[in-house]
Amino acid sequence: MRLVIISGRSGSGKSSALQLLEDVGFNCIDNLPASLLPELIRRVAEQPPQENTQLALGIDARNLWHDVRQAPKVINDLRESGIDCDVIYLDARSPVLVQRFSETRRKHPLSDSHTHLLEALNREKELLAPLASMADLVIDTSSLSLHQLRDQVKSRVVGKDSPGMAILFQSFGFKHGVPVDADLVFDLRCLPNPYWIPELRNKTGMDPEVAEFLRSHEETEEMQRDITRFLERWLPSYQQSNRSYTSVSIGCTGGRHRSVYMVEQLAKTFASQFENIQIRHREQQK
C-alpha cells in the first residue's frame, strides 16, 4: 500500500493535486479527520489483497484543530507500522494566497468577522507547521499555473517509480524570491552576468552562446566544481536518511542565464549517480 498525504495552506492548490492523483488511479479522500486515518488504513488492509493499492488523503486546517495537531503522531505511527507514506506540503507566498482568495471570493476556513484574511493565513501556517516540518516534499505553487502544478505533482510524486531519492535541480531568480520548497540553495550572483552583453540579454542559459560565455570564465568552472563536490559529499547522506525528495535550487539575479546554465550542467553530472533526476527552470515557466 502506498499512502500520500496532501496538506498545505488554503489556496495553495491541494484540491488540484488530489484531482491529479485521482486521475492517475489513487483513491482520494479530501478533508479526512486525522483521527480516522488509522481506522481507514485498517479497513483497507482487511480487503482482499490488490496490487499497487494507492491512497491519497487531504489533511488541512478544515480538520478540527485537535485532529490537525495529532496528525504528525498518527502519520509517524503508520510509518513505523510499515506503511509507505509520503507527506506532500503545498504552500505559496502570503500575498499570492491573498490574491487567489480575492479572485475566487472564497471564504478562508479560519476567517470570521473578527479575523481578516491575512491573519487567518498566518494562523493556518502556525497550525500546520508540524505537518510542514515533517513533509517529504514541499512544493511552492506561487508561480505555478494549474497545469504546471499538475505536471509537477505528476512528475515528482506519481513519477517516482525509480528507486532511491528523487532530486530536483531548480533554477530561479533572487529578485522573484527564494523558492519555499528549496532544501539546498546556491547563489551564483557573483559570477559574470550575460545579461550585460546586449546580444545575450534575450537568450537563456540553455542557448549555446550563453553557455560559451559562461564557460569562458574560470569563476564559472570553479563554482561548478565546488557545488559538485559539495553535492557529491552530502547527497548520499540525504539519501541514507530515507529522504524521498531533495530540491537543489540554483539562483542568480533574474533566473534566466547563470542559474539555468548551472542547473543543466549539474543535472547531467548527477544523472549517472542517481536514477531520478528532475529539472525545473522556474522563471522560464512563468
Protein Blocks (a to p, Z undefined) as FASTA:
>chain_A
ZZdddeddehilpmmmmmmmmmnopacdehiafklmmmmmmmmmmpccdehiacdddddf
kbcfklmmmmmmmmmmmmmnopacddddddddfklmmmmmmmnopacfkbcfklcfklmm
mmmmmmmmmmmmmpfbdcdfklpcfklmmmmmmmmmmmmmbgcjddddddddfknopafk
bfbdcdfklpccfklpmklmmmcfkbmklmmmmmmpmklmmmmmmmmmmmmmmmmmmmmn
opabdcdddddfkopmmmmmmmmmmmmmmmmmpcbdcdddfklmZZ
